[in-house]
Amino acid sequence: MARGWESKSVEAQQAEASESSRQSKRPLSPEQQARQRQTDELQLARTRVVHQLESASNPRHRQMLEESLKELERRIENLRSLEP
């Protein structure tokens, strides 16, 4: 299961990278740049949590990581919904 989740994450990251490169051709406003930076930071945090979740064995720690992952995904979606 962990490998499948990881490959899906990699696939999503590759899709986002290609989308970002297409969007980077036009100049971004300061607000868009800030939103992009926040999204990138949240994506990095999400990747870190996913890796921690793969190796976590304590049920309480896993629960905390799963809740963190849900919160990060919610925040990423909120930022994406603000994009034009």
NORKAPE-V734432 format. One record per residue. N is the residue number from 1. SS is DSSP state (H for helix, E for strand, C for the rest). PHI is phi in radians with two decimals (none if undefined). Layout:
n=<N & N>
ss=<SS & SS>
phi=<PHI & PHI>
This chain:
n=<1 & 2 & 3 & 4 & 5 & 6 & 7 & 8 & 9 & 10 & 11 & 12 & 13 & 14 & 15 & 16 & 17 & 18 & 19 & 20 & 21 & 22 & 23 & 24 & 25 & 26 & 27 & 28 & 29 & 30 & 31 & 32 & 33 & 34 & 35 & 36 & 37 & 38 & 39 & 40 & 41 & 42 & 43 & 44 & 45 & 46 & 47 & 48 & 49 & 50 & 51 & 52 & 53 & 54 & 55 & 56 & 57 & 58 & 59 & 60 & 61 & 62 & 63 & 64 & 65 & 66 & 67 & 68 & 69 & 70 & 71 & 72 & 73 & 74 & 75 & 76 & 77 & 78 & 79 & 80 & 81 & 82 & 83 & 84>
ss=<C & H & H & H & H & H & H & H & H & H & H & H & H & H & H & H & H & H & H & H & H & H & H & C & C & C & C & C & C & H & H & H & H & H & H & H & H & H & H & H & H & H & H & H & H & H & H & H & H & H & H & H & H & H & H & C & C & C & H & H & H & H & H & H & H & H & H & H & H & H & H & H & H & H & H & H & H & H & H & H & H & C & C & C>
phi=<none & -1.11 & -1.15 & -1.08 & -1.12 & -1.13 & -1.15 & -1.15 & -1.11 & -1.10 & -1.07 & -1.14 & -1.13 & -1.14 & -1.11 & -1.16 & -1.11 & -1.19 & -1.17 & -1.11 & -1.15 & -1.19 & -1.31 & -1.26 & -1.27 & -1.84 & -1.17 & -1.78 & -1.25 & -0.99 & -1.16 & -1.17 & -1.11 & -1.12 & -1.11 & -1.13 & -1.08 & -1.08 & -1.08 & -1.07 & -1.10 & -1.16 & -1.11 & -1.11 & -1.10 & -1.08 & -1.06 & -1.09 & -1.14 & -1.06 & -1.14 & -1.15 & -1.12 & -1.10 & -1.83 & -1.30 & -2.06 & -1.29 & -1.02 & -1.20 & -1.15 & -1.05 & -1.08 & -1.08 & -1.14 & -1.11 & -1.16 & -1.09 & -1.08 & -1.08 & -1.15 & -1.08 & -1.12 & -1.11 & -1.15 & -1.11 & -1.10 & -1.07 & -1.16 & -1.17 & -1.22 & -1.43 & -1.23 & -1.24>
